[in-house]
Structure formats: structure tokens, C-alpha cells
Amino acid sequence: MSFRGGRKSEEEDVMQSMMIKLTMSINKQCFSECVKDFSTDKLSQGEGQCLRGCAQRQSGAFAAMNDLTAQISQKSGGAGAPGMF
């Protein structure tokens, strides 16, 4: 992340905010999908595996979408950084 005069640019702030929102969304979706037993304060082995797999799938899907966005932007002559992040 580049800084100009010790300050982040507005674009960098927006990108960081979007990454935080994406991470929170993935966490929420995967938690809802995977965690079913609230009788203990620890995840079962199956819940932990489910969470890891879910997060990997979600992150992979996002990366593929980001690559596609970059390709479309390049083909259309879009300016700016390739991809969303």
C-alpha cells in the first residue's frame, strides 16, 4: 500500500474498506453454513474443516471474479488498476 506524505489515498481507503466487508461477508456466510452445535465453546473437527473449505471456495470465487473483471477492463480499454483489488 502506497502512502503519499504519510497519508493513504482515498482509493486505498475504499479498497481497504471493501476488503474488510468482503472478509466479514465470507466469515458470516461460512459460519452460518458450517457451525451447527452451540452446546460447546469449541468447533468440532467437522465444523473446522467445513469453515476452512468454505472460506477457500469463497476466496477462490472472488479471485476468479476479480481476474475476469481485470480482463474485461483491459479489453474495454478501462483505465486504472486491473481488477477490483
Rosetta constraint file for C-alpha pairs under 8 A:
AtomPair CA 1 CA 8 HARMONIC 8.00 0.50
AtomPair CA 1 CA 12 HARMONIC 7.36 0.50
AtomPair CA 2 CA 8 HARMONIC 6.90 0.50
AtomPair CA 3 CA 7 HARMONIC 5.24 0.50
AtomPair CA 3 CA 8 HARMONIC 4.92 0.50
AtomPair CA 3 CA 9 HARMONIC 6.96 0.50
AtomPair CA 4 CA 8 HARMONIC 6.32 0.50
AtomPair CA 4 CA 9 HARMONIC 7.08 0.50
AtomPair CA 8 CA 12 HARMONIC 6.11 0.50
AtomPair CA 8 CA 13 HARMONIC 6.65 0.50
AtomPair CA 9 CA 13 HARMONIC 6.40 0.50
AtomPair CA 10 CA 14 HARMONIC 6.24 0.50
AtomPair CA 11 CA 15 HARMONIC 6.15 0.50
AtomPair CA 12 CA 16 HARMONIC 6.06 0.50
AtomPair CA 13 CA 17 HARMONIC 6.13 0.50
AtomPair CA 14 CA 18 HARMONIC 6.15 0.50
AtomPair CA 15 CA 19 HARMONIC 6.21 0.50
AtomPair CA 15 CA 84 HARMONIC 7.98 0.50
AtomPair CA 15 CA 85 HARMONIC 6.54 0.50
AtomPair CA 16 CA 20 HARMONIC 6.27 0.50
AtomPair CA 17 CA 21 HARMONIC 6.25 0.50
AtomPair CA 18 CA 22 HARMONIC 6.08 0.50
AtomPair CA 19 CA 23 HARMONIC 6.13 0.50
AtomPair CA 19 CA 85 HARMONIC 7.90 0.50
AtomPair CA 20 CA 24 HARMONIC 6.16 0.50
AtomPair CA 21 CA 25 HARMONIC 6.07 0.50
AtomPair CA 22 CA 26 HARMONIC 6.20 0.50
AtomPair CA 23 CA 27 HARMONIC 6.13 0.50
AtomPair CA 24 CA 28 HARMONIC 6.08 0.50
AtomPair CA 25 CA 29 HARMONIC 6.10 0.50
AtomPair CA 26 CA 30 HARMONIC 5.98 0.50
AtomPair CA 26 CA 55 HARMONIC 6.48 0.50
AtomPair CA 26 CA 58 HARMONIC 6.56 0.50
AtomPair CA 26 CA 59 HARMONIC 7.98 0.50
AtomPair CA 27 CA 31 HARMONIC 5.92 0.50
AtomPair CA 27 CA 55 HARMONIC 7.31 0.50
AtomPair CA 28 CA 32 HARMONIC 6.16 0.50
AtomPair CA 29 CA 33 HARMONIC 6.19 0.50
AtomPair CA 30 CA 34 HARMONIC 5.88 0.50
AtomPair CA 30 CA 50 HARMONIC 7.93 0.50
AtomPair CA 30 CA 51 HARMONIC 5.79 0.50
AtomPair CA 30 CA 54 HARMONIC 5.70 0.50
AtomPair CA 30 CA 55 HARMONIC 6.60 0.50
AtomPair CA 31 CA 35 HARMONIC 5.44 0.50
AtomPair CA 31 CA 51 HARMONIC 6.79 0.50
AtomPair CA 32 CA 36 HARMONIC 7.88 0.50
AtomPair CA 34 CA 47 HARMONIC 5.47 0.50
AtomPair CA 34 CA 48 HARMONIC 8.00 0.50
AtomPair CA 34 CA 50 HARMONIC 5.61 0.50
AtomPair CA 34 CA 51 HARMONIC 5.99 0.50
AtomPair CA 35 CA 43 HARMONIC 7.51 0.50
AtomPair CA 35 CA 47 HARMONIC 5.70 0.50
AtomPair CA 36 CA 47 HARMONIC 7.85 0.50
AtomPair CA 37 CA 43 HARMONIC 8.00 0.50
AtomPair CA 43 CA 47 HARMONIC 5.78 0.50
AtomPair CA 43 CA 48 HARMONIC 6.03 0.50
AtomPair CA 44 CA 48 HARMONIC 6.25 0.50
AtomPair CA 45 CA 49 HARMONIC 6.24 0.50
AtomPair CA 46 CA 50 HARMONIC 6.03 0.50
AtomPair CA 47 CA 51 HARMONIC 6.11 0.50
AtomPair CA 48 CA 52 HARMONIC 6.26 0.50
AtomPair CA 49 CA 53 HARMONIC 6.12 0.50
AtomPair CA 50 CA 54 HARMONIC 5.93 0.50
AtomPair CA 51 CA 55 HARMONIC 6.05 0.50
AtomPair CA 52 CA 56 HARMONIC 6.18 0.50
AtomPair CA 53 CA 57 HARMONIC 6.17 0.50
AtomPair CA 54 CA 58 HARMONIC 6.11 0.50
AtomPair CA 55 CA 59 HARMONIC 5.98 0.50
AtomPair CA 56 CA 60 HARMONIC 5.94 0.50
AtomPair CA 57 CA 61 HARMONIC 6.09 0.50
AtomPair CA 58 CA 62 HARMONIC 6.22 0.50
AtomPair CA 59 CA 63 HARMONIC 6.14 0.50
AtomPair CA 60 CA 64 HARMONIC 6.21 0.50
AtomPair CA 61 CA 65 HARMONIC 6.24 0.50
AtomPair CA 62 CA 66 HARMONIC 6.06 0.50
AtomPair CA 63 CA 67 HARMONIC 6.16 0.50
AtomPair CA 64 CA 68 HARMONIC 6.20 0.50
AtomPair CA 65 CA 69 HARMONIC 6.10 0.50
AtomPair CA 66 CA 70 HARMONIC 6.25 0.50
AtomPair CA 66 CA 83 HARMONIC 5.04 0.50
AtomPair CA 66 CA 84 HARMONIC 5.77 0.50
AtomPair CA 66 CA 85 HARMONIC 7.31 0.50
AtomPair CA 67 CA 71 HARMONIC 6.26 0.50
AtomPair CA 67 CA 83 HARMONIC 6.01 0.50
AtomPair CA 68 CA 72 HARMONIC 6.18 0.50
AtomPair CA 68 CA 83 HARMONIC 7.60 0.50
AtomPair CA 69 CA 73 HARMONIC 6.06 0.50
AtomPair CA 69 CA 82 HARMONIC 7.66 0.50
AtomPair CA 69 CA 83 HARMONIC 5.29 0.50
AtomPair CA 69 CA 84 HARMONIC 7.10 0.50
AtomPair CA 70 CA 74 HARMONIC 6.13 0.50
AtomPair CA 70 CA 82 HARMONIC 4.57 0.50
AtomPair CA 70 CA 83 HARMONIC 3.96 0.50
AtomPair CA 70 CA 84 HARMONIC 7.38 0.50
AtomPair CA 71 CA 75 HARMONIC 6.16 0.50
AtomPair CA 71 CA 82 HARMONIC 7.72 0.50
AtomPair CA 71 CA 83 HARMONIC 7.75 0.50
AtomPair CA 72 CA 76 HARMONIC 6.10 0.50
AtomPair CA 73 CA 77 HARMONIC 6.09 0.50
AtomPair CA 73 CA 78 HARMONIC 4.73 0.50
AtomPair CA 73 CA 79 HARMONIC 7.54 0.50
AtomPair CA 73 CA 82 HARMONIC 6.95 0.50
AtomPair CA 73 CA 83 HARMONIC 7.62 0.50
AtomPair CA 74 CA 78 HARMONIC 5.74 0.50
AtomPair CA 74 CA 79 HARMONIC 7.96 0.50
AtomPair CA 74 CA 82 HARMONIC 7.32 0.50
